[in-house]
Amino acid sequence: MDGIEIMNQSIDETINVSHDFTSINTYAYLSVVPFSSLGLLANLMVLYILTSDKYFSKATYYLIRMTVISDIISNLSSIIGYILMTKSNMNYGIGTVFCRLIAFIIVSTYGISIMNLCMISLDRYFAIVKPLSPLYRSHKKNMVIVGQIISWITVTTTASPLIAIVHVYHDDTTFCDLPAITTTISAYIYASSIILYYIPSLTLISIYFKIMQHQRVYVQPGQINHGQLQRNRMKRRKLIKMLIIITSIYMITTWPYFATGLGIATTHKSLRQIRESNFVFYVLAIVSFIATIAISAINPFIYLIFDYNIRKKFTFLVRWHIYRTHDPVNRMLSSRTTNDLILPDVNY
């Protein structure tokens, strides 16, 4: 009888632990929803700003607009997906399909966003460092279009294996995982991390470093006024600071997720195995994934805070709305913007 009691106690403890893990996953899923909802509203506002003024038809803002649309898709997928993932009665087939779709959409939208950031940095490099380049001046529009096509193909090709390798468990149909980490899957994780994070990150660092070096030493021909030189130095410092902030936020926020992926590929342990062997590492893995999803909600606030033109247009819309609410005569103020950007179009 004692043996049976011990066995029953062990089974009860296992069920309780499983229930605790399910609760933790549910809370983790639900924590994404309000943050993604806030990001969705901010992204919609930025998208409206970028489409409501002809000034934002420039190449840089076109790329930012594509990034915002990608972030909106990611926000919507996160909100809908993680609300449904809290349902404990989802069957195995639906859970598998759902997890695969969420994984593919989130990784794809992340990849498109970071590729667009690389294209923005390249566009800024030519505009600031090599504005007279015949290649840039003659083929700028074509470069943007070709770059978009190449980035979309690269990202979707990289993310597409997730549709086949992501699974759930029969006893936990809302837990998305890679149950069997084979050598092939490990190689895929290594390759996708290099393509979607390490190469873009090194590209951003390299290009912005060259821009910063140029801004430190460049003196525009004909500038002999000391006051003008001082103002230009201040603008250069401001630009350098903002570029560092943009690159740092993106890299720091998403690095833990890809570091976790490399750890999984190296140890050949699934998330479930990590959860069973080391709960702290499991929580860190979940947090790293949530942080990567959060970048799509953080991006619009980066634009609103650090891009002068977007911020000015946003301020105008808020003031206009307040004025219209309190005054029956809807005076229209000028919404013309200036070129004092975080990523400015520099014409030398």
N, C-alpha and C positions, 0 to 999 in steps of 0.2 A: 504493500500500500504506500509505503514511503517513497518507493521508486516512481509509482504512478503520480503521486502528488508533486514530486520534484519535476517530473516531465510536464505535467499540466502547468506548473508555475513557470517553467521555461518557455512553454508555448505562449502563455499570457504575456510574459515579458517581451517576447519577440513581436507579438501583435501590438503591444503598447509602443515599442520602439518604432515599428513601421508606421503606426498612427502618428507618432511625433514627427517623423520625417515627412509624412504627407502634409501635416499641418504647416511645417516649415516651408515646404514647396508652395503651398497655397498662399501663405503670407508673402513669400518672395514674389510670386506671380502678381498678387494684388498690389504690391508696392510699386510695380511698374506702371499700373494703370493711371493713377493721378498724375505722375510725372510725365508720362507720354501724352496725356490729355492737355496738360499745360503746354508742352512742346508743340502739340498739334495746333493749338490756338495761336501761339507765337509764330509758327511756320506759315500759317494761313495769312496772318497779318503781313509778314515779310513778303510773301508771294503777291499779295494785293499791292503792296508798295512797289514791287519790282515790275508789275504789269500795268500800273496806273500812270506812269510817267515815262515819256519818250526818252528822257535822259538815261534810263536804265536799259536802253537797247544796246549798250556797248557790250563788247565781247566778255569782259570780266563779269558783268552783271548777268549776262546770258548764262554763263557757267554757274554763277551763284544761284540763279533761278532753277537750273537743273538739279543742283544740290538740294535746294529747298523742296522741290517736288519729290525727290528721292526720300528726303527725311519725312515728308508728309505720309508717304506710303509706308515707311517704317513705323511711324507713330500709329497709324490706323491698324496695321497688322499687329502691333504690340497690344493695343487696347482690346481689339476684338479677340485676338488669340489667347491672351492671358486671362481674360474673363472666362472664356470657354474652358480653358485648361483647369480652372478651379472646380469643374464638375467632376465628381468622383465616379459617376456612373457611365463615363464614356467607354464604349467598347474598344477592343483591341485594334480592329481595322481602322475605325475612324480616328482613334488616337494616333496611330502610325502615320496616316495621311496628313493629319493636322500638324504633327510635329515636323514632318518633312517640309511642308509648305512654309511654316513659320521660319524654320532654319534657313531655307533657300531665300525667302524674301528678305529677312534681316541681314544675312550675309551679303546678298546682292546689293541692297540699298546702301549698306555700309561701304562696300567696295566702290560703288558709283560715286559716293560722296568723296571718298579720299582720292579717287582718281581725278575728280573735278578740281579738288584742291591743288593737286599737282599741276593740272592744266592752267589753273589760275596763277600759280607761282611762275610757271613758264611764260605765260602771257605778260606778267609783271616784269619778268627778267628782260624780255625784249623791249617792253615799253620804257623801262628805266635805264637799263644798261646798254642796250643796243637798239635805240629807237630808229636809227637810220638803216638798219639791216634790210637789204632788198627782199630777202625771204619773208621777213615779218611784214613789211609794208605791202608787198604784192599778194601774199597768200595767207593773210591773217585769218580771213573768214574760212577758207578751205582747211587751214590747219586746225581750227576749232572743230569743224564738222568731222574731219577725219579722226581727230583725237577722240571725239565723243564715240564714234563708231567702234574704234579700236578698244576703248576702255569698256564699253558695254559688252562687246564680244568676250574680252578677257575676263571680266567679272562674272558674267553668266556661265561661261565655260568652267571657271574655277569653282563656282558655287553649285553647279548642277549635280556633281556626285552626291551631295547631301540628300538628294531626292531618293537615292538608293540605299545609303548606308545608315541613315538615322532611323532608330526604332524606339518603341516603348516596350514595357514588360507586361506580361499577361496579368500579373498581380499589381501592377501600377501603370495604368494606361494613360496617365498624364505626365509621366516622367520621361522627357526626351533624352536620349542617350545614344552612345555608340557602344552597344553591348560587347562586341567582339573586336578588340583592337588588334587586327592582323598587321603583318608587315606592310601590306599594300595600303591599308588605312593610315598607318603611321606615316608612310611616305607622302600620302595625300595631305595630311595635316601639316607636315613640314613644308611642302610645296605651296599650299594655300596661304600659310602664314608668311612665307617669303614674298609671295606675289601681292597679297592684300595689305601687308603691314610694313615689312622691313624694307622692301624696295621703295614704296611710296614715301616712307619716313626718311630714308636716306636722301631721296630726291628732294623732298621739301627742305631738309637741313642744308643740303648742298646749294640749292638755288637761292634760298634766303640768305645764306652766308655770303654768296657772291654779291647779292643785292646790297647787303649791309656794308660790305667792303667798298663797293662802288660809292655808296652814299657818304661814307666817311671821307673819301679822298676827292670826290668830284667837286669841281668849281665851275659853274656855268660861265661860258665865255661872255665877257663884257661886264661882269659883276665887279665893280670897283668900290661900290658904296659899302662902308663898314656895317651899317645898320642892316642892309639887305643880306650881307654875308651872315650876320648873326641870326637873322630870322630863318635863313635857309638851313643853318646848322641845327637850330631848334626843330625844324620840320624833319630833318634827317633823323635826329634822336627820337622824335616821336614815332616816326615810321619804323625805325629799328625796334623800339620797344613793343609796338603793336604786332609786328611780324613774329617776334619771339613769343608773345602771348598766344597768338593763334596756333602756331606750331606746337608749343608746349602743351596747351590744353588738349589738343587732339591726340598727341602721342602719349601723354601721361594717362589720359582717361582710358584709352583702348589697349595700352600695353599689357595690363594684367591678364586680359582675356587671351591674348596670343601667347603669353608666357605659360598660362595654364594649358593651352592646347599643345605646346611643345612638351610640357611635362607629361601629359597624357600619352602623347606619341612615344616618348622615351621610355616610360614605365610600362606601357601597354595595359594600363588600368583604365577601366571605364569610370564614369562618374559614380555609378552605383558601388563599384568596388572601392573607390576613394571614400565614399560616404561610410561604408562599413568598416574601413580600416583606420580612417582619420577624419573625424567629424569637422575639425577646425579647417583642414585643407578643403573639405567639401564646401563649407560655408564661404571660404575665400573664392573658390571657383564660381559659386553662384553669384557672389558679389561682383566678380570680374565680368561676368556675362551681363549683369544688370547695368554695370557702368558703361559697357560698350553700347548697349541699347540706348543709354541716356545721352550719348553724344548727339543723337538726332534731335533730342529736346534741348540740348545746350546750344547747338549751332545758331538758331535764330537770335538768341540773346547775345551771342558774340557779335553778330552783324549789327544788332540794334545798339549795342554799346560802343563798338569800335569803328563802325563805318559812318563817317560824318553825314553822307548824303542820305543813307537809309534812316539814320537817327533824326535828321532834320525833317525828312518827309513824314516820319512817324509823329514827331512833335507837332508839325503843322496839322496833321489829320486830327490829333487829339484836341488841339486848341480850336480848330474849326468846328469839331463836333460839339465842344463845350459852348462855343460862341453861338452856334446855330440853336442849341437847346435853350439858351437864355435870351436870344434876340430873334424876333420874328423876321427881321431883314437878314437874309443869309449873305453876308458879305464874303466874297471870295478873295482870299489873299494869294499873293504870288507864291507858287511852290517851286520856283526855279531854284536849282541846287548849284553848288560850287564844286570845284575839283579837289577840295581838301579831303581826300579819302584815306582810309587805312591802306587801300591798295590803289593809289591814284594813277590816272592816265597822265603820264608825264610827256609833255611835248617840248622838246628842246629846240 
